[in-house]
Amino acid sequence: MLLKVSNLTVCYDKAMIINDISMHVQDGELVSLVGPNGAGKSTLLRAITGLVIWEKGIHRGTTEGDITVEGKVAFEGEAIERVPAHEITKRGLIHCPERRRPFREMSVLDNLYAGAYLLKEKNQVQNNLDNVYQLFPRLKERAKQISGTLSGGEQQMLAIGRALMSNPKLLCIDEPSTGLAPIMKEEVFKKIQGIQNMGITVLLVEQEVSVVFAMASRNYVLSSGKIIAEGTGDELLKDEVLRKTYLGL
């Protein structure tokens, strides 16, 4: 088992965002997290990857306000719930955030190099760059272009490419299709499938339920901070109440 989350709870001030969630991801899987807006999907990813500070009790001074986090997260069998985010990244658990967030004044190439900042070996960096360019030829074409001038779809490719530069064992991708035209969404999803085919495990948060159900090994459905269902796409789509109430299908 690559990732195991046990009894995870996250509160912002007095609001419970994640409520006693347990889940897992096996090596080689593409697992999706789906559910309505505000279900807690992005917070769950941020907690897993250390971007919500792990500390039993109250942590003050964050932009979200006071945070309470409890629970356990194990990656490759080792507890990481109190490990700093940059150390989690070193271990190969990589977060690709929602809304892309490139370094807008930097070139495409410099953005990609920024993703490899923890790597020591130049040969490894170059090998990763070659792999990213093979997956995203458009990034190679635009290597010298300022990232802020890219289209939304190109920025999403750049965000994923930058994450791939870090040697992920598990890549957590948050809402990659947000704001993209249908043809670009289709291309991005094909690339994510290609990442799994490269042997990289993927945990994907996404609103396009029908697409991810066709891609994913398993799926978790979140609502109001709780996991209310788990299964393959075919299994979940047989539940009419689930489809209409939580999946919008």
Buried (B, 14 or more C-beta within 10 A) or exposed (E): EBBBBBEBBBBBEEEBBBBBBEBBBEEEBBBBBBBBEEBBBBBBBBBBBBBBBBEEEEBEEEEBEBBBBBBBBBBBEEEBBEBEBEEBBBBBBBBBBBEBEBBEEBBBBBBBBBBBEEBEEEEEBEEBBEBBBEBBEBBBEBBEBBBEEBEBBBBBBBBBBBBBBBBBBBBBBBBBBBBBEEEBBBBBBEBBBEBBEEEBBBBBBBBBBEBBBEBBBBBBBBBBBBBBBBBEBEBBBEBEEBBEEBBEE
